């Protein structure tokens, strides 16, 4: 038979502990026995309410108790959940299979997970504070609470027009169904809205980066309400501009000049590196398109025989590489490279760097999303000089973009 809780003894013990300097909550907290008793009493009350007259007439009766430990902000508690013969009792104060009692504790776990702590780090930290360990399975179950939020965010309605969008992917290792490490690409679409604020339009996990999957990403954006993108900034992935054009045919596609430079310099001999780089700058730093094309022709005349593959790459990609010359210098600095989305990726990697291999795709998506929710807290102001930039875009694109 369950022993009656002695409030007088608890009060005496609590006062003694407080005078001894022991904390009220957490590890060895003096309030834990009281909270434990109140919860168990509430469960007994729920069972009394459940076993109504009709339930008893049908033959349903009490059938002992089930003991379990739950974690709370006051420490580990032993919960005695009453059972009935028909197993129809559904407790609410401490629900079935619930192992984390306090929402504040769950929020703390999610917050620690969101900044890149491993399940072992979280377990150790909670042990130091509350004196009991929380298993990796329990921590994973708690962080799974964000999955409905992730799904709702992925399906939200978007604006009709976005002035500038950067598209790029992150790459990770994930365990597949056969427990083998495989590659995964996280496709990210980072945009500026009409007010100049950054917004991550979507995040998509796929087996590898390719133009075909980007096509499905763009189609998803369209289905969620995007009718037009003025400028799309991408790397040099083959087929990417064609994928954009098939969904948003009016979009100006700017290939990342920095990616093109990096790829080019890999083929330049060390003895020619400084000289070639000096000549290449006259191309992409030219004052206008005509000057840039003249510099590119001079680059071909001087280096074409030494590095024909490099020159051909610039010539073949020139329509996409030179798109930024159609804009003012202020806009050029924003679109000639994918540095904006790469800067976002660097912040994501600070969180995910402790994860060598993710156990599954869901774990990868969950952590990247939680990292994003922390990063976006800083996106409260429009980008610098947005008012002037918006006016320039409105003039350039006329009826496709309005600043009103």
C-alpha positions, 0 to 999 in steps of 0.5 A: 500500500502506498505510504501517505505523504507526510507534509509536516516532515517534508516541511521540516526537511525542506527548511533544514535543507534550505538552511544548509544551502541546498537549492530548491530545484535541480540536483538534490533540490528540496522541492522534488518530493513535493512535486512528485507527490502532487503529480501522483495525487493528480494521477490518482484523481484522474483515475477516480474521474475515469472510473465513473459509475458506468465504467465500474458497472461494465466491470472496469477496476483499478489494476495496480500502478506502473512506475517510471522516472521522468525528468523535470526542472526540479530533478528526476521524479518517480511517477506511479501511474495507476492502471485499469483492467481495460487499459482505457485510462489515458492520463493527461498530467503525465502522459503515456510514454512521456519522459520529459515533464517540463516544457522549459526543460524540453525547450532547453534541450532543443536550444542546446541541440540547435547550437550544435551540442551532441546528445552526449553534451546535452546529457552531461550538461543536464546531469551536472544540473539535475543529477540524472542522465537523459538518454540519447533516444529521449533527447532525439524524441524531444528535438523531434517536436520541431518536425511539424514546425519544419513541415509547416515552414516548408509549405508556407505561402511565399511572396509573388516577387523576389528581387534577388535570390541566391541558390546554393547547396551544402553537403553532408554525410548521412547513414542510409537504411543499410547503415552506410555513409552516403552523401546528401545535399541540402539545397538552400534558397536565400532571398531578399524580399521587396523590403530588403530583408533576408528570407530563406525561402526553402531548404531541401535534402537530396542525394546529390546536387544537380540541375534536375533537382534544382528544377524541382526546387524551383517548381516548388517555389512556384507552387507556393506562390512565387511568380517572378524572380528578378535576379538569380545568383548561382554557381557554375553548375551545368544546366542550372541556368536552363532549369531556372529559365524553364520555370522563371523565363524572365529571370536574369541569371548571374553565374558566380564570378568568384567560382569561375575565378577559383576554377580557372586558377586551378589550371594556371601554373605557379609561375604565371599565377600573379600575371594571369590574375592581374590580367583576369582582373581587367575582365571582371573588374571592367567599368562596363560590358564592352570594356570587359569583352575587350579585356577578355579578347586581350586575355585570349590573345595573350594566354589562349595558347597556354591555357585554352581550356580556361579561356574557353570556359570564360567564353562559353559562360560569358553570357551568365558571367557578364549579366551583372554589367547591366546593373549599377555598381551597387547592385553588381556588388550584391549579385556578382557572387554567391557570397551572401548564401555562402556566408549563411552556409558558414554560419550553419557549418559552425553548428553542424561541424560536430556532426561527422555523420548524421544518423538519417535525413530527418536528423540532418534537416532538423539540425539545419532548420534549428540552426536557421531559426537562430540565424534568422533572429539577426535578420531584423533590418534590411540590407544596407542602402536598400532604399536606393537599391530598390529604386534602381531595380524598379527602374531596371525592371519597370512593371515587374518590380514596384517599391510601393 
